[in-house]
Amino acid sequence: MRRRRGLPEPTENADRWLVSYADFITLLFAFFTTLYAISVVDAEKAENLVDSIRESFNESTGNIVIMESPTDIPGAGSSPTEQTRFELLGDRVRDLNSTPGFENGLRVRQTEEGMVISLADSLFFTGGGAQIPADAYPVLENLAGLLSELPNHIRVEGHTDDEPISTAQFPSNWHLSAARAVEFVRFLEQRDIARYRLSASGFAAERPLVSNETAQGRAINRRVDVVVLRARLSRRDR
């Protein structure tokens, strides 16, 4: 009809694709903005929520599983608030080092796993034995009080020097190091630190801090390490 009447044919808009493209870009922007919004977690608020739930159940509910915040997943690293707690713990443990009779009996260092507090065997355990002497109780009770304020899991490690031991009670350094670790775990448990937070390991002379070639080096290696772990596990994962 248009040809018969001499009317011009309608031309197709070559730029129509820009409208669809703009809509597509807008949708993509909205999609990724939403993903970002739901992935950002306020670590401190999430941690406070978990702690509040834990306190409500008094850590004694048998079948309740409390999930931790994303920053507490093993391998996720430590949150800024946790690092602040570690630094404060280190300062307070160093203050205990000034206790008369126990000067330099506690050593503090940080590793990838967490805060390590080393107890010198000569001050906190009987010679060649696993018993904690009575005069060490006040310092260790103060330490237990500091640890009880944290939610982190605690691994207690026993270490010896490379000089072999063979007694009726401890046939080897493996027995002695493990017994000392277990003894301190029991000490912490009796100071109301939840059992699911605790574990014990014995390493004998296999993980020295320094060379065992001198008496001073062997004294440093004879220790019990209290490792306050960075990553916190839920009770389901213990």
C-alpha positions as CSV (number, residue, x, y, z in Angstrom):
1,M,0.0,0.0,0.0
2,R,2.8,2.4,0.9
3,R,4.6,1.7,-2.4
4,R,1.4,2.2,-4.3
5,R,0.7,5.5,-2.5
6,G,4.4,6.6,-2.7
7,L,4.8,6.8,1.1
8,P,8.3,6.1,2.5
9,E,9.0,2.8,4.2
10,P,9.4,3.0,8.1
11,T,13.1,2.7,9.0
12,E,14.2,0.4,11.8
13,N,15.8,2.0,14.9
14,A,19.4,0.8,14.9
15,D,19.9,1.9,18.5
16,R,17.2,-0.2,20.1
17,W,19.7,-2.7,21.5
18,L,21.0,0.1,23.9
19,V,17.8,-0.1,25.9
20,S,18.1,-3.8,26.5
21,Y,21.8,-3.4,27.3
22,A,21.1,-0.7,29.8
23,D,18.5,-2.8,31.5
24,F,20.9,-5.7,31.7
25,I,23.7,-3.6,33.2
26,T,21.2,-2.2,35.8
27,L,20.1,-5.7,36.8
28,L,23.7,-6.8,37.1
29,F,24.6,-3.8,39.3
30,A,21.6,-4.5,41.6
31,F,22.5,-8.2,41.8
32,F,26.1,-7.7,42.8
33,T,25.1,-4.9,45.2
34,T,22.8,-7.3,46.9
35,L,25.4,-10.0,47.1
36,Y,27.9,-7.6,48.7
37,A,25.3,-6.4,51.2
38,I,24.4,-9.8,52.5
39,S,28.1,-10.9,52.6
40,V,29.3,-8.1,54.8
41,V,29.0,-9.1,58.5
42,D,29.7,-6.9,61.5
43,A,32.1,-9.3,63.2
44,E,31.8,-7.7,66.6
45,K,28.0,-7.7,66.6
46,A,27.9,-11.3,65.5
47,E,30.4,-12.3,68.2
48,N,28.4,-10.4,70.9
49,L,25.3,-12.3,69.8
50,V,27.0,-15.7,70.0
51,D,28.4,-14.8,73.4
52,S,24.9,-13.7,74.7
53,I,23.4,-17.0,73.4
54,R,26.1,-19.0,75.1
55,E,25.7,-17.2,78.4
56,S,21.9,-17.8,78.2
57,F,22.4,-21.5,78.0
58,N,25.3,-21.4,80.4
59,E,27.3,-23.7,78.1
60,S,25.5,-26.6,79.6
61,T,22.7,-27.4,77.1
62,G,23.4,-30.9,75.9
63,N,22.0,-31.0,72.4
64,I,22.0,-27.3,71.5
65,V,24.5,-26.4,68.8
66,I,25.6,-22.8,68.8
67,M,27.0,-21.7,65.4
68,E,29.9,-19.2,65.6
69,S,30.4,-16.1,63.5
70,P,32.2,-16.3,60.2
71,T,35.4,-15.0,61.7
72,D,35.4,-17.9,64.1
73,I,35.5,-20.6,61.4
74,P,38.7,-22.6,61.6
75,G,41.2,-21.2,59.1
76,A,39.3,-17.9,58.8
77,G,41.9,-16.0,60.8
78,S,41.4,-13.8,63.9
79,S,39.0,-10.9,64.0
80,P,40.3,-7.4,65.2
81,T,38.4,-7.8,68.5
82,E,40.1,-11.2,69.1
83,Q,43.5,-9.7,68.4
84,T,42.8,-7.0,70.9
85,R,41.9,-9.6,73.5
86,F,45.1,-11.4,72.8
87,E,47.2,-8.3,73.2
88,L,45.4,-7.6,76.5
89,L,45.9,-11.2,77.7
90,G,49.6,-11.0,76.9
91,D,50.0,-7.8,78.9
92,R,48.2,-9.2,81.9
93,V,50.2,-12.5,81.8
94,R,53.4,-10.4,81.7
95,D,52.2,-8.7,84.9
96,L,52.0,-12.1,86.6
97,N,55.7,-12.5,85.8
98,S,56.5,-10.0,88.5
99,T,55.1,-12.3,91.2
100,P,57.8,-12.8,93.8
101,G,59.4,-16.2,93.4
102,F,58.0,-16.6,89.9
103,E,59.9,-13.9,87.9
104,N,60.3,-15.0,84.3
105,G,58.4,-18.2,84.9
106,L,55.9,-17.3,82.2
107,R,56.8,-16.6,78.6
108,V,54.3,-15.2,76.1
109,R,54.5,-15.3,72.3
110,Q,52.1,-15.3,69.4
111,T,52.0,-17.8,66.6
112,E,49.7,-18.5,63.6
113,E,47.6,-20.7,65.9
114,G,47.2,-18.2,68.6
115,M,48.6,-17.0,71.9
116,V,51.2,-19.3,73.6
117,I,51.9,-19.0,77.3
118,S,54.8,-21.1,78.4
119,L,55.1,-22.3,82.0
120,A,58.6,-23.1,83.2
121,D,58.6,-26.7,84.6
122,S,61.0,-25.7,87.4
123,L,58.5,-23.3,88.9
124,F,55.1,-24.9,88.1
125,F,55.8,-28.7,88.4
126,T,57.7,-30.9,90.8
127,G,61.2,-32.1,89.6
128,G,60.7,-35.1,87.3
129,G,57.0,-35.2,88.1
130,A,53.7,-33.9,87.0
131,Q,52.3,-32.5,90.2
132,I,51.7,-28.8,90.6
133,P,53.3,-27.5,93.8
134,A,51.1,-25.7,96.3
135,D,53.1,-22.4,96.1
136,A,52.4,-22.2,92.4
137,Y,48.6,-22.2,92.9
138,P,48.1,-18.4,93.3
139,V,49.9,-17.6,90.0
140,L,48.1,-20.3,88.1
141,E,44.7,-19.4,89.5
142,N,45.2,-15.9,88.3
143,L,46.2,-17.3,84.9
144,A,43.0,-19.5,84.9
145,G,41.0,-16.4,85.7
146,L,42.4,-14.6,82.7
147,L,41.7,-17.6,80.5
148,S,38.1,-18.0,81.7
149,E,37.3,-14.5,80.4
150,L,38.0,-15.7,76.8
151,P,35.8,-17.9,74.7
152,N,38.7,-19.5,72.8
153,H,39.6,-23.1,72.9
154,I,42.7,-24.0,74.8
155,R,45.3,-26.7,74.0
156,V,47.8,-27.6,76.7
157,E,51.0,-29.1,75.5
158,G,53.7,-30.8,77.6
159,H,57.3,-30.5,76.4
160,T,60.6,-31.9,77.8
161,D,64.3,-31.6,77.0
162,D,66.2,-34.4,75.2
163,E,67.5,-36.1,78.3
164,P,65.8,-39.5,78.7
165,I,63.7,-40.2,81.8
166,S,62.8,-43.7,83.1
167,T,61.0,-44.0,86.4
168,A,58.3,-46.3,87.7
169,Q,55.7,-43.5,87.2
170,F,57.1,-42.1,83.9
171,P,58.9,-44.6,81.7
172,S,59.7,-42.0,79.1
173,N,59.5,-38.3,78.3
174,W,56.3,-39.0,76.3
175,H,54.6,-40.1,79.6
176,L,56.0,-37.2,81.5
177,S,55.0,-34.5,79.0
178,A,51.5,-35.9,78.5
179,A,51.0,-36.2,82.3
180,R,51.9,-32.6,82.9
181,A,49.6,-31.4,80.1
182,V,46.7,-33.5,81.5
183,E,47.4,-32.2,85.1
184,F,47.1,-28.6,84.0
185,V,44.0,-29.3,82.0
186,R,42.4,-30.8,85.2
187,F,43.6,-27.7,87.0
188,L,41.8,-25.4,84.5
189,E,38.7,-27.6,84.6
190,Q,38.5,-27.3,88.4
191,R,38.6,-23.5,87.9
192,D,35.3,-23.7,85.9
193,I,36.7,-23.5,82.4
194,A,34.3,-25.5,80.2
195,R,35.7,-28.9,79.4
196,Y,34.8,-28.8,75.7
197,R,37.3,-25.9,75.4
198,L,40.2,-27.9,76.7
199,S,42.5,-30.5,75.2
200,A,45.9,-32.0,76.2
201,S,48.9,-33.2,74.2
202,G,52.4,-34.5,75.0
203,F,55.3,-33.9,72.7
204,A,58.3,-35.1,74.7
205,A,61.4,-33.5,73.3
206,E,60.2,-33.3,69.7
207,R,59.4,-29.6,69.6
208,P,62.2,-27.7,71.3
209,L,62.2,-23.9,71.3
210,V,66.0,-23.7,71.4
211,S,69.0,-26.1,71.2
212,N,69.3,-28.7,74.0
213,E,73.1,-28.4,73.9
214,T,73.2,-26.1,77.0
215,A,71.7,-26.3,80.5
216,Q,69.9,-23.0,79.8
217,G,68.5,-24.3,76.5
218,R,67.2,-27.5,78.2
219,A,65.6,-25.4,80.9
220,I,63.7,-23.4,78.3
221,N,62.6,-26.5,76.5
222,R,61.2,-28.1,79.6
223,R,57.8,-26.4,79.7
224,V,54.1,-26.6,79.4
225,D,52.6,-24.5,76.7
226,V,49.1,-23.1,77.1
227,V,47.9,-22.4,73.5
228,V,44.9,-20.1,73.3
229,L,43.7,-20.9,69.8
230,R,42.6,-18.2,67.4
231,A,39.9,-20.2,65.7
232,R,36.9,-21.1,67.9
233,L,34.9,-24.2,67.2
234,S,31.3,-24.8,68.0
235,R,30.5,-27.6,70.5
236,R,29.5,-29.8,67.6
237,D,33.1,-29.6,66.2
238,R,35.0,-30.3,69.4
